[in-house]
């Protein structure tokens, strides 16, 4: 791993550790005998650790100060590629970047082409044999993702996509690259994007139309007073209606991606708006208080930093690497983003400066948590999970 940036961050990290002692109500850790049973993952966009947790403290105080004071800030968490989509794919199926997912593709072609010309390599990577250029955008039904594992194991789950619905209260069809036309959204530009919804790219999920509509749903919205409304809030009302695994994708005004009028033209402040509204609602839910875990991270940073023995994905040309195209024609990984873990099992104000994780580590952690096999690069030898590192 490249260490030059980490070395420069050490003085700032010392100040950050001191700041985490700010007076915030911190729940006592739950008994270690109680397992994690409900997980909420919130994925934000495009910010290096130094930009967010050091440079973004004034524009995003809830993200950079309040949340770490309630849980644990994991400094050495890394994206696996650039631009966006390949990171969401890594988190949910362990598949590495390819030229199309690196380009945030959004059309109905399939890896392997119309004749299904592809195979798995020794690392569980779906390798294209069709010779198509560019490579197909979606993954054939034979490529599993964590939703397939949940379906087989009877684990309840939902992907909550902010602004996927046309207007609050209007239910869409399950969004996927085959859908044509864009309805008027709550935020008109930018907004919901397929590239931040991994289940828009797996035939194994979206070919099951009714199943997909049940599990990939509109997240909800903030009303005129800034209060959260919609499907997520409804589901949180009882343990029986709360999925065991929830994947939350804010829209591009609320994920740190874009400066919008609604966030004061400050992208990171938009992420703060979302977290400040929805995280307390999750923490107040019966499921969270019983056995919950909230993970907040970013899809990628802005550097080529990487960790954890990440391999170059097999569908990439010799002139490209996982981190294409930042900062140059050949880059290594998706940058250092950091992550925050909040749970009744975690002592507030904790800081992990040592253990290294990436999106494949995240997937492996979730699979281990729910007793599932490891997919793709999540099965890599020596890959550390949150549980291995004793993060809770």
Secondary structure, DSSP 8 states (H G I E B T S, - for coil): ---HHHHHHHHHHHHHHHHTTSS--------TTS---EEEEEEE-S--HIIIIITTTTT-HIIIIIHHHHSEEES-EE--SSSSHHHHHHHHH-----HHHHTT--SS-BTTTTTT-EEE-TTS-EEE-S--SS--SBB-TTS--HHHHHHHHT--EEEEETT-SSSTT-------TT--S----SS-SS---GGG-GGGSBHHHHTSHHHHHHHEEE--EE-TTS-EESHHHHHTTSGGGS-SEEEEE--TTTSSS---GGGTT-HHHHHHHHHHHHHHHHHTSHHHHHHEEEEEEES--SS----TT----TTS-TT--TTTTSSSSS--SS-B--EEEEETTS-TTEEESS--EEHHHHHHHHHHHTT----GGGG-TT---TTTTT--
